[in-house]
Amino acid sequence: MSDQYAFDEAQFPSFAGKEQKVPSYIKDHRKRLRERFLAGGTTAVADYELLELVLFRAIPRQDVKPLAHALLSEFHDFSGVLSAPSERLSQVSGVGEAVITEIRVVEAAAHRLAQTRVLDRPAISGWAALVNYCRAAMSHRETEQFRILFLDRKNVLIADEPQARGTVDHVPVYPREVVKRALELNASALILVHNHPSGDPTPSEADIAVTRQVDDAARTLSITLHDHLIIGASDEFSFRSAGYL
């Protein structure tokens, strides 16, 4: 990574035992940005400004705008920054433990909020919220992950569990284990979800085959497979909408 930007999460050095004050132009900028955000919400600020607000706490005494731009340049957008692995974040000049902690906290808060909007609620009638939740959790992952959403007899989401993690283009899935876990949770229906790190949600032959295998195994135990969603970078693929289920 370039050393174009130099940031220090620690405070500036003190002189004569006194803590150096925050420069007035930084203090004024932060005050104006916070006021604009509080007055207008996310629509009132650009991605780099929203990221600045996140970075303020981690780097309290320096201009963080260049670092916000550097992060967005590396990870493309605000969501990409939040979802970036910690080890990759640490490779950006100026990012240390405090910055990574703030980003992880905001990411966890976003996931928790999205989860509360779908957990213990009817999944089918709240389909848009469910898809948004899956996108928030998986669209920026750099390796494939396979998750199962377990539903009760009223199609209320009772659990969301990662079942397997794989490489950039493959994740192992075992239909017997999927059905076994459904029985343990007393689930009546399933929704399969996995991501394509390539960004293209088009299903592979292996995706189609494993979906049929899970569907066949579930049917023998009167468990319904509602759908299999593949999450891409900016879109998703629904097996049911495409006629595979």
N, C-alpha and C positions, 0 to 999 in steps of 0.2 A: 504494500500500500504506500501511497505517496505521503511524504512528511510535510505536505503543503500546509496542513493545519496543525498547530501545536496548542494543546489544551492541558490544563492541570486541574484535576478534581480537587486537590488540596487547596487550602487558602493560600493567598499570596504571602510571601515572607513578611514577618512583622519587623518593625524597626523600633529600636529603643523599647522593646517589650510591648509595643502597641500594635493592635491589629489594623492592617491597612483597610481603609474604607472602600466600599464599592464605588467605582467611578460614577459620577452623576449621570452621564449619558447612558450607561447600562441600566442604572436604577430607573431612569425616566422611561426608557424603552420598555422595560419589563412591566412597569406600571401601566403604560398605555396599552400594551398587548393584553394584559390581564383584564383591563377594563373593557376592551373591545370584545374579548372572548365572553366575558360575563354578560355583556349587553346583547350580543348577537349569536352566541353559541358557535358551533363548528362551521356554520355557513359564513361567519364573519372573518374567519382566518384561513389562510392557505395551509397546505400540508406542512411546509417548513416552519410556519409559525406555531402550529399545533405541536410539532416536535420540539420547538424551542420551549414551550410551556412545560413539557415533560423534562427537558434537560435543566431547567432553571434550578431545581432542587439539588441535582447532582453536581452542578458546576455553578456555585452561587456568586462568583465574583468575576466572571469573564463573559465576553460576548459569545453566545453559543450559536449564533446564526450560521457562521461558516461550518460548524460541526453538523448542524441540522441539514444543511445543503449537501455536505459530504456523505452523510448517511443515506439521504434520499437518492443521491447519485449512485451509490453502491447497491441499494436494495429497492430502487425504483419508485416506491410509494410509501405512505405512512404505514399501511398494513404490512408491507414487506419488511419494514424496519422492526415493527413489533414482533413479527414472526421469525426473524432471523435468528439462527442458532447463536448462542453466546460466544462460541469460539470464533465465529465469523465476525461478530460485532467487535470483539477484542482486537481484530486485525486492522480496524479503522483507527488511524492516528487520532489520539485524544480520547478514546473510549477506554475506560477502566472499570473497576468493580462498581463504583457508584452509579455510573451511567447505565451499565448492564442491569443493575438492580432496579433502577427506576423503570427501564423498559420492560423488564420481566413483570413488575408489579402492574403496570398498565395493561400488558397483554393478559395477565391472569384476571384482572378486573373485567376486561372485555369478554373473555370466555365465560366467566362466572355470570355476567349479565345475560349473555346470549343463552346460556344453559337454563337460567331461571325462567326464561320465556318459553321453553319447550318442555322441561321436565315436569312430570305429573300433570300434563295437559294433553288433550287429544291431538295426536300427531297428524292425522289426516286432514282435519279441519284447519289446522295451523301449519299447513305445508310450507308457506313462504318463510315463516319464522324458523322452521326446522331446517330448510335449505340454507338460510342465512347462518344459522348456528354451525352447520357442517362446513360452510365456506370459511367462517371465521377460524375454525379449528384446524382446517386442513389445506386450504388453497395455496398457502405459501411454503408448505413443507418441502424439503429437498429430497426426501426419500418417501417411498410409498408406505402408507399406513392403512390398515384394514380395521374398521370399526363396525360394531353391531349395535343397532338401536333395538331394544327389547320393549314390546308393547303388551298390555294386558288385553282382556276381552273387549274392553271399550276403546281400544286403540290409544290408550293413554301411555305415554312414554314412561317406563318405570326404571330404565337403566340405559346408559350409553357406555360401552366398554371397548377400549382398544384391544383387539385380539392378536394382532401381529404387526411387526414392522419389518420392512424389507430394504431393498436397494433402490436405486433411482428408477428402476423399471420393473421390479418384481417384488411381490410380497406373498409368502406362503399362506394358504388358507386350507383348513381341514374341515369339511362339512360335518363330520361326526362330532368334532369339538363344538362347532357352532350350535348344533341341535342339543347337545348335552348341556351346554350352558343355558339354553332356553328353558329346558326342563327344570334345571336347578332354580331358575328365577320364576318358574310357573308362568312363563310368557306364552301368549297365544299367537303372537305375530312378530315378524322381524322386518327391519329395514337394514340392508347392507350398505355400507358407505366406504369408499376408498378414494384416494387421490392419485392423480397422475402428475408427478413433478415436471414432466415435459410441458405441461400446460394444456395439452390436447386431451379432452375427456373422451374421445372416441374409444369404445371398448376393444380390447384385443381378443383374439380367439380364446386365450386362457381365461379372460374375464367372463366371456360368454359361457365357457365350459363350467367354470366353478359356480356360476350363478345357477345353472341348470342342476348341478349336483346338490347344492344347498336346497334348492326348491324341491327336488325329489326327496331328499332326506327329511325335510320339514313336513312335506305332505303325508308321509307315512305315519307321522305322529300328530296329525291334524293341526299343524302349526302353519300359519299363512306367511308367505314371503311377499310383503307388499311391494317392495321395490329394491333395486340396487342402484345407488347413485354413484357416479364417478365425478369427482370434483376436479375441475381444471383451473387454470389461472384466472379466467374471466367468465367461465360458463360451466355448466354441469350437464351430465348425460343421465337420463332416466331410462332404465330398462323397461319399465312398464309403459311409459309414454312412447317408446320406440317399438313396442309390440313384442318384446322378448319375454314378458311375463303376462 
